[in-house]
Amino acid sequence: MSSSDEDPYPPQGVDLDHPSIARVYDYLLGGNTNWAIDRQFGDRVLERFPLLRQIARANRLLLHRVVRHLVRRGVRQFIDVGSGVPTMGHTHTTADAVSPEPTAVVYIDNEPVAVAHSEVLLEQHGDPRRHRAIFGDLRDPERLWESVLDTGVIDLDQPVALLMIAVLHVRQPGPDGTDVGPAAVARYRDLLPRGGYLAISHVTDDGVPDHIKNHLTELKDMYDKSGNPVIWRSRTDVEALFGDFERLDPGTTWTAEWHPEESAHDDEPLSFAKPSESVILAGVARKP
């Protein structure tokens, strides 16, 4: 389907008139796959909320720890939805570094620059038999899942982990404009085979210090006005995204507290006064 009349989620073009969440995140992580519009927005945000750079890095380090932990649990396949630009370490290199066997990763994003950059990196440092980057929209679970399976990289008869790291707090408008994020996640839970894992991290303003909550209110306003609307869900709503999956210890917790023993020796030290200053809740659950 090629026209927007037929496709409720038509492919995006490269928009250099507005900041991109994926490219701003890359900038916050110290990457170079971003444009002036992204850096200017990132600098304005950091002026008002300097801790955001550390929050972004804490989330990226969480991804690494999740991958290591799941590899130790026998997972060798990862579907990374909303992967963005693979700055500060890639899912496949993190997995391969600790796995005794080859691992497979499919990276998915709906930002053309993120997908193109991932493809270039995989050409240089990946294996086309095990690693792919594809354009996909999480709002269309059936099509995205079909695209993942079409790569031939993922075998659903083997353990697989679905990663939705720092993506669901970006508003996911359906054809009628309402947010379809939770409904889409529910469908992914259905599609994930038994024994598969779902990993989620999500910004919340629930349980954070008051001074941080004020920054989050302002941050949301800035992102919304930039054309990148966001949603800060409560802890209860974040936990609901896992459905009836079995939560791994320690349950839903702040990024800084999720299995710190899985950190690498050269990970950047983080210095939050309280774990709740990381503002992102994280968890991993297994489909029974």
C-alpha positions as semicolon CSV with decimal commas, in nm:
position;residue;x (nm);y (nm);z (nm)
1;M;0,000;0,000;0,000
2;S;0,151;0,329;-0,101
3;S;-0,101;0,604;-0,043
4;S;-0,190;0,755;0,290
5;D;-0,556;0,681;0,214
6;E;-0,478;0,309;0,220
7;D;-0,210;0,305;0,485
8;P;-0,294;0,458;0,827
9;Y;0,079;0,477;0,905
10;P;0,254;0,597;0,587
11;P;0,638;0,601;0,590
12;Q;0,794;0,922;0,712
13;G;1,034;1,129;0,513
14;V;1,343;1,293;0,658
15;D;1,218;1,608;0,831
16;L;1,495;1,859;0,892
17;D;1,254;2,139;0,982
18;H;1,171;1,987;1,320
19;P;1,385;1,806;1,578
20;S;1,361;1,429;1,575
21;I;1,331;1,240;1,904
22;A;1,571;0,972;1,778
23;R;1,830;1,227;1,666
24;V;1,797;1,439;1,982
25;Y;1,848;1,124;2,189
26;D;2,159;1,051;1,982
27;Y;2,284;1,402;2,060
28;L;2,218;1,359;2,433
29;L;2,419;1,037;2,424
30;G;2,713;1,210;2,255
31;G;2,651;1,075;1,905
32;N;2,698;1,255;1,574
33;T;2,395;1,139;1,376
34;N;2,201;1,458;1,429
35;W;2,144;1,794;1,263
36;A;2,162;2,153;1,384
37;I;1,786;2,155;1,450
38;D;1,831;1,858;1,685
39;R;2,132;2,003;1,865
40;Q;1,964;2,340;1,910
41;F;1,659;2,176;2,064
42;G;1,878;1,950;2,278
43;D;2,074;2,249;2,406
44;R;1,755;2,436;2,498
45;V;1,633;2,133;2,689
46;L;1,965;2,087;2,869
47;E;1,972;2,453;2,971
48;R;1,653;2,396;3,169
49;F;1,708;2,033;3,268
50;P;2,082;1,950;3,272
51;L;2,018;1,611;3,431
52;L;1,851;1,489;3,111
53;R;2,183;1,390;2,955
54;Q;2,258;1,162;3,249
55;I;1,901;1,028;3,238
56;A;1,946;0,938;2,869
57;R;2,278;0,766;2,938
58;A;2,132;0,574;3,230
59;N;1,862;0,445;2,997
60;R;2,118;0,336;2,736
61;L;2,319;0,152;3,002
62;L;1,996;-0,014;3,114
63;L;1,954;-0,152;2,762
64;H;2,299;-0,308;2,784
65;R;2,222;-0,465;3,123
66;V;1,888;-0,601;2,999
67;V;2,057;-0,763;2,701
68;R;2,333;-0,917;2,913
69;H;2,084;-1,047;3,167
70;L;1,863;-1,206;2,902
71;V;2,159;-1,365;2,727
72;R;2,249;-1,528;3,059
73;R;1,891;-1,657;3,070
74;G;1,938;-1,826;2,733
75;V;1,804;-1,561;2,494
76;R;1,994;-1,535;2,166
77;Q;1,746;-1,329;1,963
78;F;1,634;-0,968;2,009
79;I;1,373;-0,754;1,833
80;D;1,464;-0,393;1,913
81;V;1,158;-0,174;1,843
82;G;1,222;0,200;1,833
83;S;1,595;0,130;1,835
84;G;1,686;0,478;1,713
85;V;2,047;0,545;1,628
86;P;2,269;0,280;1,792
87;T;2,483;0,528;1,985
88;M;2,683;0,428;2,294
89;G;2,690;0,057;2,214
90;H;2,470;-0,162;1,999
91;T;2,235;-0,439;2,108
92;H;2,411;-0,697;1,891
93;T;2,763;-0,614;2,010
94;T;2,648;-0,618;2,373
95;A;2,480;-0,957;2,321
96;D;2,771;-1,111;2,132
97;A;3,018;-0,998;2,397
98;V;2,859;-1,220;2,664
99;S;2,693;-1,495;2,461
100;P;2,868;-1,830;2,409
101;E;2,674;-1,863;2,082
102;P;2,595;-1,626;1,792
103;T;2,306;-1,390;1,859
104;A;2,055;-1,231;1,622
105;V;1,908;-0,881;1,631
106;V;1,650;-0,699;1,419
107;Y;1,656;-0,321;1,471
108;I;1,332;-0,135;1,390
109;D;1,257;0,235;1,372
110;N;1,028;0,468;1,179
111;E;1,288;0,745;1,153
112;P;1,464;0,713;0,814
113;V;1,795;0,855;0,937
114;A;1,805;0,609;1,226
115;V;1,737;0,314;0,997
116;A;1,988;0,429;0,733
117;H;2,260;0,484;0,994
118;S;2,191;0,143;1,149
119;E;2,222;-0,019;0,807
120;V;2,560;0,145;0,750
121;L;2,687;0,035;1,091
122;L;2,567;-0,320;1,032
123;E;2,741;-0,330;0,694
124;Q;3,065;-0,240;0,869
125;H;3,030;-0,424;1,199
126;G;2,747;-0,674;1,159
127;D;2,660;-1,004;0,995
128;P;2,371;-0,994;0,743
129;R;2,280;-1,350;0,841
130;R;2,216;-1,237;1,201
131;H;2,162;-0,861;1,203
132;R;1,911;-0,645;1,016
133;A;1,776;-0,291;1,038
134;I;1,429;-0,232;0,897
135;F;1,179;0,050;0,870
136;G;0,868;-0,024;1,075
137;D;0,600;0,145;1,282
138;L;0,515;-0,002;1,621
139;R;0,153;0,116;1,576
140;D;0,105;-0,156;1,314
141;P;0,199;-0,477;1,500
142;E;0,086;-0,721;1,229
143;R;0,288;-0,558;0,954
144;L;0,591;-0,497;1,174
145;W;0,592;-0,858;1,296
146;E;0,563;-0,983;0,938
147;S;0,854;-0,762;0,835
148;V;1,065;-0,899;1,121
149;L;0,995;-1,259;1,019
150;D;1,062;-1,177;0,653
151;T;1,424;-1,096;0,742
152;G;1,481;-1,464;0,817
153;V;1,690;-1,361;1,117
154;I;1,441;-1,448;1,392
155;D;1,328;-1,805;1,469
156;L;1,015;-1,800;1,684
157;D;1,080;-2,159;1,788
158;Q;1,373;-2,028;1,991
159;P;1,369;-1,783;2,286
160;V;1,327;-1,422;2,174
161;A;1,316;-1,088;2,354
162;L;1,114;-0,788;2,240
163;L;1,282;-0,464;2,347
164;M;1,071;-0,148;2,376
165;I;1,322;0,077;2,545
166;A;1,235;0,449;2,583
167;V;0,983;0,440;2,298
168;L;0,636;0,411;2,450
169;H;0,649;0,752;2,618
170;V;0,651;0,896;2,267
171;R;0,284;0,943;2,180
172;Q;0,164;0,688;1,924
173;P;-0,140;0,842;1,749
174;G;-0,378;0,609;1,569
175;P;-0,582;0,701;1,261
176;D;-0,829;0,894;1,481
177;G;-0,553;1,072;1,673
178;T;-0,586;0,880;1,999
179;D;-0,282;0,712;2,151
180;V;-0,264;0,344;2,053
181;G;0,056;0,257;2,240
182;P;-0,096;0,029;2,507
183;A;-0,322;-0,145;2,252
184;A;-0,023;-0,207;2,024
185;V;0,181;-0,350;2,312
186;A;-0,108;-0,582;2,398
187;R;-0,099;-0,717;2,043
188;Y;0,279;-0,767;2,062
189;R;0,225;-0,967;2,379
190;D;-0,010;-1,190;2,180
191;L;0,241;-1,227;1,894
192;L;0,536;-1,304;2,119
193;P;0,576;-1,682;2,156
194;R;0,552;-1,851;2,494
195;G;0,877;-1,823;2,686
196;G;0,956;-1,493;2,514
197;Y;1,050;-1,177;2,703
198;L;0,923;-0,820;2,691
199;A;1,151;-0,538;2,811
200;I;1,014;-0,186;2,858
201;S;1,151;0,143;2,987
202;H;0,926;0,447;3,016
203;V;0,947;0,802;3,152
204;T;0,716;0,870;3,447
205;D;0,639;1,170;3,665
206;D;0,504;0,936;3,933
207;G;0,721;0,912;4,244
208;V;0,992;1,151;4,129
209;P;1,116;1,439;4,347
210;D;0,911;1,758;4,321
211;H;1,187;1,959;4,158
212;I;1,227;1,688;3,893
213;K;0,850;1,675;3,837
214;N;0,854;2,047;3,757
215;H;1,128;1,986;3,498
216;L;0,927;1,701;3,345
217;T;0,623;1,926;3,306
218;E;0,835;2,180;3,122
219;L;1,010;1,908;2,920
220;K;0,678;1,766;2,803
221;D;0,566;2,109;2,695
222;M;0,886;2,158;2,493
223;Y;0,860;1,821;2,320
224;D;0,489;1,866;2,249
225;K;0,547;2,207;2,092
226;S;0,836;2,073;1,884
227;G;0,602;1,830;1,708
228;N;0,711;1,532;1,917
229;P;0,429;1,481;2,170
230;V;0,508;1,263;2,470
231;I;0,318;1,090;2,750
232;W;0,444;1,044;3,105
233;R;0,255;0,740;3,236
234;S;0,205;0,653;3,601
235;R;0,378;0,353;3,757
236;T;0,047;0,165;3,748
237;D;0,005;0,236;3,376
238;V;0,363;0,137;3,298
239;E;0,319;-0,192;3,484
240;A;-0,004;-0,255;3,295
241;L;0,194;-0,265;2,970
242;F;0,330;-0,606;3,077
243;G;-0,018;-0,758;3,101
244;D;-0,013;-1,098;3,269
245;F;0,351;-1,168;3,186
246;E;0,569;-1,290;3,475
247;R;0,787;-1,002;3,595
248;L;1,154;-1,079;3,651
249;D;1,311;-0,958;3,974
250;P;1,330;-0,681;4,084
251;G;1,000;-0,599;3,909
252;T;0,937;-0,249;3,778
253;T;1,207;-0,019;3,909
254;W;1,418;0,284;3,820
255;T;1,675;0,237;3,544
256;A;1,961;0,296;3,785
257;E;1,841;0,009;4,007
258;W;1,772;-0,262;3,749
259;H;2,036;-0,538;3,791
260;P;2,340;-0,315;3,848
261;E;2,553;-0,631;3,869
262;E;2,514;-0,660;3,489
263;S;2,712;-0,338;3,439
264;A;3,034;-0,350;3,240
265;H;3,357;-0,252;3,410
266;D;3,394;0,052;3,183
267;D;3,037;0,181;3,216
268;E;3,014;0,553;3,285
269;P;2,943;0,611;3,656
270;L;2,610;0,777;3,725
271;S;2,546;1,004;4,020
272;F;2,176;1,047;4,089
273;A;2,103;1,181;4,436
274;K;1,812;0,935;4,442
275;P;1,732;0,651;4,198
276;S;1,399;0,824;4,123
277;E;1,590;1,113;3,964
278;S;1,649;0,880;3,668
279;V;1,271;0,933;3,594
280;I;1,254;0,619;3,380
281;L;1,090;0,302;3,505
282;A;1,209;-0,027;3,363
283;G;1,117;-0,390;3,376
284;V;1,141;-0,724;3,198
285;A;0,872;-0,991;3,193
286;R;0,840;-1,343;3,052
287;K;0,539;-1,479;2,867
288;P;0,415;-1,788;3,056
